[in-house]
Amino acid sequence: MARNIRAKEKLEGFINKLTSRGYTVEKVQNKPQIYSINGKLVNIRSRGKTKETADGSRLFWYDVTFSVLEDVKWVIYIATGFDYFVMLPSNFLEGLRDRMYKSRSNAGVGVFDIDWDSMTIELKQGERISINDYYHNLVNQKDYPSF
């Protein structure tokens, strides 16, 4: 239960921070969580718990519903706090579809980890892809996202 509360708090903090920075944010749909940010549809995902690897890296487990990629321009994954996130283009995630782990309960869902220390996505068979170019934060103006 604490995991869901922390994830929900991160999402709320992220939305509040976006609006305080001048972005127009409107909730469009609850499940999956789709928002209109400055007129662009975005799926926003948040996790509350990390797992640590043997080398000390912090990994967050995430998934993506492939059908949502047809509707949104980006999928945002909130990192360790609501100020830090990656904003992945939906076509980028679609291109990784066959290299993601399969969800045990839903055939239309891909599963992967994000290593926030190395800014990589970890896919099946240990493949890692840099997502450093998609990193943003709401602390430094130069790192604010463009929608």
Secondary structure, DSSP 8 states (H G I E B T S, - for coil): -HHHHHHHHHHHHHHHHHHHTT--EEEEETTTTEEEETTEEEEEEE-S--EE-TT--EEEEEEEEGGGGGT-SEEEEE-SSTTEEEEEEHHHHHHTGGGSEE-SS-TTEEEEEEETTTTEEE-GGG-EEE-GGGEEESSSGGG----
